[in-house]
Amino acid sequence: MRSVSSLLVVTGTMFALALLAPSLPAAADSPHPILINKECHEFTGNVPSFCTITDSNFSAIPAGTKVFYWGPEISDPDYTSSVVIINTGRGNRATGYCSLLGQVGTCSFWEGTGTLRGFHAAFQVTYDGGPNYTWTGTYRLDKNR
């Protein structure tokens, strides 16, 4: 009889969790596609230098957002290795690291503040000509971090 009671308790708990599951914010852990275009005509190679986002499919990082590069290596035209801060203003920032060899590279972000709190992203970086670059990747927002 005890095993039947235990089975009913476990089954009831599982049923209750299944009913609650749709209300839990599962989207926070699942990756979403992200596409950002930026132009760097004001990038000087001095620390810090910045580029400006011209288009983004993620509303928390709108056009006009500045992307600051803090080094250690941002003045070599063949290689970039830098701490990067996406700064949308008013305390909304994401911290990451970018590395480019020639005209391709990667950027990853592991923390954020304000509207970018819990921002995690991984991007492929491609050079589009002139001062223009595209970041293509995925992101997630983990508000528990």
C-alpha positions, 0 to 999 in steps of 0.5 A, a space after each residue: 500500500 505504501 508504494 501505491 501512495 508514493 506512486 500517487 504522490 509522484 504522479 500528482 507532483 508530475 501532473 502539477 508541474 506539467 500544468 505549471 510548465 507553460 507559465 515558466 519563462 522557458 524562452 530565457 534559456 533557448 537561443 534566438 537568432 540575432 543579426 546586427 550590422 555596424 559601421 566603423 567610420 569613426 573607429 580610430 584604433 585608439 583605446 577606446 575606439 567605437 563602431 555604431 550599430 546601424 541595424 539590429 533585429 534585437 530591440 534591446 540593441 537598437 540602431 545608434 548603439 555604440 560598440 566600444 573596443 578596449 584592446 589589447 590589440 585594436 590598431 593592427 589592420 590584420 588582427 583584432 583582439 579586444 574586450 568589447 562593450 555594447 553600450 545602449 545607454 542608461 546603464 544598459 551594457 553587454 560585455 564580451 570579447 572579439 577576435 578578428 583575423 583579417 576580415 572574419 572573426 568571432 565575438 562572444 558576450 557573457 554578461 550584461 546590465 540593465 535591459 541586457 542583464 543576462 545577455 549571452 551571445 555568440 557571433 560570426 563577424 564578416 566584413 561587408 566592405 568600407 567601414 561595414 561589418 555584420 554580426 550573425 549569431 544567437 543570443 539568450 537572456 538569462 535573467 537569473 544571472 
